[in-house]
Amino acid sequence: MRIDLTGLRTGPSQVWGALRLVPLLREEPVENLRLHAIAYGDAQRSRVQITNKVSYHAYIPHGFVADWNRDTGDGEESAAFGTQIVGADGTVQGMPVHFHRRMTKKEGKRRVRFLPLHLAMEGYLALHFGGPTVAWREWSDRVIRNGLSPRTEAAYRGAVVPGLQDALRVFEIHEGQCGVLVYSADVLAAAFVVPHPDDYRELHPTLLLDMYGELVYQYALMMPAVQEFPVRLDEARIGSLAELRAAAVGQSRVWAGFDDAAIADALLEHDYTAERAYQMGDFDLMRFRPVFRPGEENHIGEAIVDGAGRIAYLKTFRLSEAQIRRGYLLELLAAHDWRLAAAAASIDTTAEGLRGRIRAAGFELMLRAKGE
Amino acid sequence: MISTGDSVAADVVAAEDVLLFVNAATASTGQREFHTDAADQAMSLEFLHEYMLVNYRELYAATLALGINDHNATLVIRRLLATGRHATAEQKRAEGALIARRLLVLPPPRVFRLFKALQRDGVNNRRTRAIVRDWTLALEGPAYHAVKYRSGFKAGLKHAHIDIGDGELRDFLFGPLKRKPYQTPLLESWRQAHYNSGALYRLPYTVAEGFAAKHGIDRAAFLERIGDRMTPWEKLRAGEEPPEPLDPLELASGGAKYCGPPQPWLTRLAVRILAMPLDERADRRAELTRALRNFAAHEAGALAGTWGRVTAVLDDSFSSFGSPVKRRRPLAVALACHFLLEALAAPGRYTPLWVSGRDDPLLVHPGGATPLGLRLVDALETAPERIVVVSDGWDNSPPGLAGEVLRVWRARLDPAGRVDVVHVNPVFDARALDVRALSRAVPSVGIRDAEDLVPLVELAQFAQGRVGLPELMAYLDGRVRRFLGAD
């Protein structure tokens, strides 16, 4: 799958310290799919039951609700505001563990509740979760029996990313804005797209509740302020007020298109492995992961695409280098039927070298100790 | 009264520093702003005050005569009193007069808070005691202040060793329940309120509130009965319709009279109007516009119609919302400036340009980006004699275009400075230690109430470096004399 942002164009960016927010504008909003937010209160952690035996634990401060087929006349009832769809499990506060049944849950005839980014993150964590498919001698008993469980990853809550709160607060939302690209030290940190400007206005603050990769946090913390677009008027060429106006208008136009070139190439030029999490009418809720390539930008995420593959909703998470490496190793091993020697040969190293990499990636428990 | 510097360079620096400080002390109230929080503001102010005190003590004291706001005035007084030992006798005399005069203009709660701060800081020299004593003994209705601001009043008395005689007031403050009954009605009500819930309604609102809680009186019933004991601002805070005689709207329509020290009624009315829903503003359009025009005409006074052709660039972008503690303040200042400039300009020669492109001043609301640059070009095209920009200076669409437009305009199209461009900024940018300027080519001055616009435009000429320190001193001397003489 490829990410297709047809129908969206970038607006002029707004800068706050090391963070740059580039608005994404839609000429025509997607009318028949809408999103709402549910806040889950301050439960310290939540538990999501994936199957009978597998569960996902995380800090989940909010969820999204998608309504589809809205052109059938119930537009009045489901305006962007209002959380009338909060289920019985959605409002209880103060419980130490919040229990969700599955990542996506039907909440009505044409309505589904899902947990943003956690859907994608769970997809990443569950990658080859079952462990080796063939019980080769090199793998430990534990991984053969239990798979990779428990698999953990850490991320930063938006509220602790330095400056993000202020950047979102002072951000002036544009007319028709349906999304935003968050850059941290001019590296893409997250992309967020919704179907309708009203949804965006409502969901803009939820960016603070999302999780962000380690790199995003560190760049926001340590990098100097990024450059704003440098406006320059050439005084030698200006001899009258009309020329001054022409020059000023010209600069404004260049500025408005300044970020077009930069639009998320890292996101768009990759192929993704996608899997469908839920089907809603013409729309599909997908989660996707990249072909893991160490040393490059890799994003996981989730999207709602229409029949033609256009994006109605998108949310991405920038993986850290260690996370990419873990994904890469698992994919590599799986591709070679979990045979260490074959996998090592394919990347021009020895089995011992590959063992070293597996250990360094934090998967030491997978390997059978010598002499066992 | 003010000594001059040695070299020209030092003069320029001194003039710049003074203006920088006046900008900060006018615009900042130490509260949170749209872009910076309260802690930042307080820290920046702290630094500026310290810097001014150490380097330019006389000028620092003289700023009390300028339009610096009450928050900063108390900070100045605190610092001057605490460091009296570094001042000469002549300096002390000048400071004493300025402080005593300024205390009279400050609202009593601020003065009592200042006394408590002096007590906390351990500032207890003869001059401080004399100043506290003179102010306290000159109070009209000491019993009222003693009841309403009991702890502050007492702190002042104790700290300055003031002898208030053997009367009831002394008993009330230092042994309140020993004497009964009191002869002064207010003190007697206070005594009775301890056991009689009916008596508390004769007390000032803030005091009665405590007794109401003690007697467990229902809040709604309490608010209804206490009504006429609240000050107008207390009423506004309690969410009620404010009464005569101090509602700016009432004052404007002639339904009430106000006699007292001058107050920024125009800006207050603008704040009040911006707090109304858009529908109500549209319904009462004629009334509100007339009210604003009346106040503006009153403020402009003899200067009305003398500014010639004026164009205003007024900021109603999203950031003019201010912050939850200074709600819509920058926008209110812009709205008040709009009507004031309309009165100051020659009839029919005034052009307002809101940055959002909307053109109905009564229905302004904060929203959108700040394309100041293009609006400035629009303003220059109206061929005015004077351009006034009211904005927080966050020119972000595109960033810095306004500065470029002004630079090129000054460099190429108007090197002689025929058009007078002034930027007044209601927001102090704590990180830059100054109000955010648009360009070096035009002066930027801080503003708190639109009423200060005229003196600030006067002051702005110093910021451009066209006029030197001696002239600034002369100007300050004039302001100080006017301030002290206007009893």
Interface residues (C-beta under 8 A of the other chain):
Chain A: P12 Q14 V15 D166 V170 E172 H174 E228 F229 P230 V231 R232 L233 E235 I238 G239 S240 L241 L244 R245 A247 A248 V249 Q251 S252 W255 A256
Chain B: F34 H35 S317 F318 S319 G367 G368 A369 P371 G373 L374 V377 L380 E381 N396 S397 P398 P399 G400 L401 G403 E404 V405 R407 V408 W409 A411 R412 L413
